[in-house]
Amino acid sequence: MVIATDATARRQGVQPGLPLAQARAMIPDLHVDAATPDRDDDALVHLVEWCLWLSPLVAIDPPDGVWIDTTGCDHLQGGEDAMLGKLAAQLQALGYTHRIALADTPGAASAQARFGRTPVCVVPSGAQRQALADLPIASLRLDTETREALNRLGLRTVGALQVAPRAPLVRRFGTTMITQLDRAFGAVSEPIRPLTPREAVQARETFVEPIGTAEAIATVIATLVPPVCAALLARGEGLRLADLICERVDGTVQAVRVGTAAPVRDIPHLTRLLGERIDSVEPGFGIEAMALIVIRRETLDVSQTVGTLVAPDGARSHGADLSCLIDRLRNRVGPDKVTTLHPHPSHLPERSQALLPVSGHAEENRQARDRPPYPRPVRLFSPPKPIQVINLLPDGAPRLFVWGTTRHRVRAADGPEQVHEEWWRAPSVYGRMREYWTAETESGERFWLFRRGDADVTHPGDRSWFLHGLM
């Protein structure tokens, strides 16, 4: 029996379910590989675990699908279209042939992914009935006997089954078929059971009575964090990404994800990170179990600095960095929203630094804050402000300058520092340079001025002056 085919075989009429002898009769030189169901199942589990980068709620959709609950995750990837595009590109890079569908319900997404006309489909919210109407009844994940019986009755599409009287169908086929139809349309909820990564560091608590208050959830978090940190300590690792899974009494699951900029296993810090996300938990009719699962971890030294924002007063370290604050801000506003200035390979002041996401490593942040070898202003103007300057000699220091309507008399000036334009970026600036001066006025203010000119003294340029920054 043919289990799966590639595009070339399908174009020549070989479809899954066809007897192998008939397939060989159709294509004598057909290349056949023996099926390995165990290896396929293991590969599918690996793929589901890989999808955890996108959402904390991922599950297997047998026999060859993956369910991903992307609720609240699309904005982190730039929207639904950008999220699907990124997912498709990464799957293609891994060598997977894929079809992707995004819908309000797992049933509708599964139907469109397997039987839809396009490889990537987004079903508008609330439009499951219209989107599934033309799909075959096999898209409802019904057993073979039920599908064949419905085909004999002339009910070959979801739309035909939708308008058919329900009572006779229930008497003949039972409630399973109608339940699958209602699940696809969203009339009946279909919770997915998220997959827990193999060899994951985790802790789980079940409750005799469901909980739903913020205080109770905080108490459970304080119970889950210590064993997870102890397991990480035994492995010599720290947490980088973790999911707090809340299992509700109605069978649905809600996940809260937190990440850190650097490996962490500090109990007060992790407890506070998770506690700040309690307001995003919707307990519904109650939570009957909670689990803390470490999704990503990295090697961490035995010694770890306790952040001053969470450590007791007596235990605060003078060398503590801002890792705690960075993690809190990253989880609150997003990892890409917390940035710092990093050195950039350019000697032009406006290009010498770049805004990049801040790291949780104190050494990297310290290097990012290191000053250049020459004094630089705390504020740069973009673009530089044109000014009028009076100096005694053509190449001499400024003695007085006018910025806007204000005259500034210079008491002392330091310079010039010559900075050449980067001609490899634009050939038109070849030979141009700037002469920077630090000017202190009689009122004690310090300004960073430069004179624009050319390196060739025979063609000195326009020699115009600009105010570039405030010292």
Secondary structure as UniProt FT lines:
FT   HELIX           7..11
FT   TURN            12..13
FT   TURN            16..17
FT   HELIX           20..26
FT   TURN            28..29
FT   HELIX           37..50
FT   HELIX           51..53
FT   STRAND          58..61
FT   TURN            62..64
FT   STRAND          65..68
FT   TURN            71..73
FT   HELIX           74..77
FT   HELIX           80..93
FT   TURN            94..95
FT   STRAND          100..102
FT   HELIX           106..115
FT   STRAND          120..122
FT   TURN            125..126
FT   HELIX           128..132
FT   TURN            133..134
FT   HELIX           137..140
FT   HELIX           144..152
FT   TURN            153..154
FT   HELIX           158..163
FT   HELIX           166..173
FT   HELIX           176..185
FT   TURN            198..199
FT   STRAND          202..211
FT   HELIX           214..235
FT   STRAND          237..248
FT   TURN            249..250
FT   STRAND          253..264
FT   HELIX           267..275
FT   TURN            276..277
FT   HELIX           278..280
FT   TURN            284..285
FT   STRAND          287..299
FT   TURN            308..310
FT   HELIX           313..315
FT   TURN            318..319
FT   HELIX           323..333
FT   TURN            335..337
FT   STRAND          339..343
FT   HELIX           349..351
FT   STRAND          353..357
FT   HELIX           362..369
FT   STRAND          379..391
FT   TURN            394..395
FT   STRAND          398..403
FT   TURN            404..405
FT   STRAND          406..420
FT   TURN            423..425
FT   HELIX           427..429
FT   TURN            430..431
FT   STRAND          432..441
FT   TURN            442..443
FT   STRAND          446..454
FT   TURN            457..458
FT   STRAND          465..470
//
